[in-house]
């Protein structure tokens, strides 16, 4: 089986970009999130997604996007 370069194989290029983005998010994730994943903020509990919290907040007021990135 002969392997094609990523230019000729779009699936390999897309897979490589996904893998690269996951790797960069794992390395630089703490720099991209404005909140601490473990801080409780009961005043902002169960907020829907908005400009302040992209994925919203959980029952303890923690930012869900931050928790997903940390996870």
Contact map, one row per residue, 1 for C-alpha under 8 A:
11100000000000000000000000000000000000000000000000000000000000000000000
11110000000000000000000000000000000000000000000000000000000000000000000
11111000000000000000000000000000000000000000000000000000000000000000000
01111111100000000000000000000000000000000000000000000000000000000000000
00111111100000000000000000000000000000000000000000000000000000000000000
00011111111110000000000000000000000000000000000000000000000000000000000
00011111110010000000000000000000000000000000000000000000000000000000000
00011111110000000000000000000000000000000000000000000000000000000000000
00011111111110000000000000000000000000000000000000000000000000000000000
00000111111111000000000000000000000000000000000000000000000000000000000
00000100111111100000000000000000000000000000000000000000000000000000000
00000100111111110000000000000000000000000000000000000000000000000000000
00000110111111111000000000000000000000000000000000000000000000000000000
00000000011111111100000000000000000000000000000000000000000000000000000
00000000001111111110000000000000000000000000000000000000000000000000000
00000000000111111111000000000000000000000000000000000000000000000000000
00000000000011111111100000000000000000000000000000000000000000000000000
00000000000001111111110000000000000000000000000000000000000000000000000
00000000000000111111111000000000000000000000000000000000000000000000000
00000000000000011111111100000000000000000000000000000000000000000000000
00000000000000001111111110000000000000000000000000000000000000000000000
00000000000000000111111111000000000000000000000000000000000000000000000
00000000000000000011111111100000000000000000000000000000000000000000000
00000000000000000001111111111000000000000000000000000000000000000000000
00000000000000000000111111111000000000000000000000000000000000000000100
00000000000000000000011111111000000000000000000000000000000000000000110
00000000000000000000001111111100000000000000000000000000000000000000000
00000000000000000000000111111111000000000000000000000000000000000000000
00000000000000000000000111111111100000000000000000000000000000000000110
00000000000000000000000000111111100000000000000000000000000000000000110
00000000000000000000000000011111110000000000000000000000000000000000000
00000000000000000000000000011111110000000000000000000000000000000000000
00000000000000000000000000001111111100000000000000000000000000001100100
00000000000000000000000000000011111100000000000000000000000000000100000
00000000000000000000000000000000111110100000000000000000000000100100000
00000000000000000000000000000000111111100000000000000000000000000100000
00000000000000000000000000000000001111100000000000000000000001100110010
00000000000000000000000000000000000111110000000000000000000001000000000
00000000000000000000000000000000001111111000000000000000000001000000000
00000000000000000000000000000000000001111100000000000000000111000000000
00000000000000000000000000000000000000111111100000000000000111000000000
00000000000000000000000000000000000000011111100000000000001110000000000
00000000000000000000000000000000000000001111100000000000000010000000000
00000000000000000000000000000000000000001111111000000000100111000000000
00000000000000000000000000000000000000001111111000000000111111000000000
00000000000000000000000000000000000000000001111100000001111110000000000
00000000000000000000000000000000000000000001111110001001110010000000000
00000000000000000000000000000000000000000000011111001011100000000000000
00000000000000000000000000000000000000000000001111111111100000000000000
00000000000000000000000000000000000000000000000111111111000000000000000
00000000000000000000000000000000000000000000000011111100000000000000000
00000000000000000000000000000000000000000000000011111100000000000000000
00000000000000000000000000000000000000000000001111111111100000111000000
00000000000000000000000000000000000000000000000011111111000000011000000
00000000000000000000000000000000000000000000000111001111100000111000000
00000000000000000000000000000000000000000000011111001111110000111000000
00000000000000000000000000000000000000000001111110001011111111110000000
00000000000000000000000000000000000000000000111000000001111111110000000
00000000000000000000000000000000000000000100110000000000111111000000000
00000000000000000000000000000000000000011101110000000000111111000000000
00000000000000000000000000000000000000011111111000000000111111100000000
00000000000000000000000000000000000011111001100000000000111111110010000
00000000000000000000000000000000001010000000000000001011110011111110000
00000000000000000000000000000000000000000000000000001111110001111111000
00000000000000000000000000000000100000000000000000001111000000111111100
00000000000000000000000000000000111110000000000000000000000000111111110
00000000000000000000000000000000000010000000000000000000000001111111111
00000000000000000000000000000000000000000000000000000000000000011111111
00000000000000000000000011001100100000000000000000000000000000001111111
00000000000000000000000001001100000010000000000000000000000000000111111
00000000000000000000000000000000000000000000000000000000000000000011111
